[in-house]
Amino acid sequence: DIQMTQSPSSLSASVGDRVTITCRASQGINNYLAWFQQKPGKAPKSLIYAASSLQSGVPSKFSGSGSGTDFTLTISSLQPEDFATYYCQQYNSYPLTFGGGTKVEIK
Amino acid sequence: QVQLVESGGGAVQPGRSLRLSCAASGFTFRSYGIHWVRQVPGKGLEWVAYIWYDGSKKYYADSVKGRFTISRDDSKNSLYLQMNSLRVEDTAVYFCAREGVPAAKGFDYWGQGTLVTVSS
């Protein structure tokens, strides 16, 4: 199975900050990397697919980059509605696997 | 608009069975593959199972293989997860999620989830 390692597991940031979350796969995943946002008590929301493509309706303050085994999610200017937990996921091969999550909290 | 609505969760004893449903609307259900993903409350996401758009292929996590069965009824725009021999560790919120077309688009829509509690 492909292991997905996210870092950090949590971070504190202020409104307006630029935030970067990293995700590393245990082997190459052909850029089949997705990012999701989840707020407490809610379903995950799909943000990015194929490492860098925005899902429909997702604001451009979210961006993804990377290739091979190392990927990043960047939020350009953190807003109050962005405080949530973020997960990466590889969908290159079964079983699909998720990172452990990064909780973005208010400083 | 695309909607996925899970149902069928509840409290059940270990060793018993439960069937979850995911009702789809707002899109051509028969054209999409669908996943089940679960989440232990307060923990991370775990992929559970997937069924191709035409039902011809199915994949399962090792943790549920041989106990859970994914199926679909396109005439009812519905996805199912038959869960047998339930264990305490199957306690989680279960989400259905649509795979985008093409598949490279990954998961694009999620349902709101249904809670399954396995306890004696």
Interface residues (C-beta under 8 A of the other chain):
Chain A: Y32 A34 F36 Q38 K42 A43 P44 K45 S46 Y49 A50 S53 Q55 S56 Y87 Q89 Y91 Y94 P95 L96 T97 F98 G99 G100 G101
Chain B: H35 V37 G44 L45 E46 W47 Y50 Y59 A61 D62 F95 A97 G100 A103 A104 K105 G106 F107 D108 Y109 W110 G111 Q112 G113
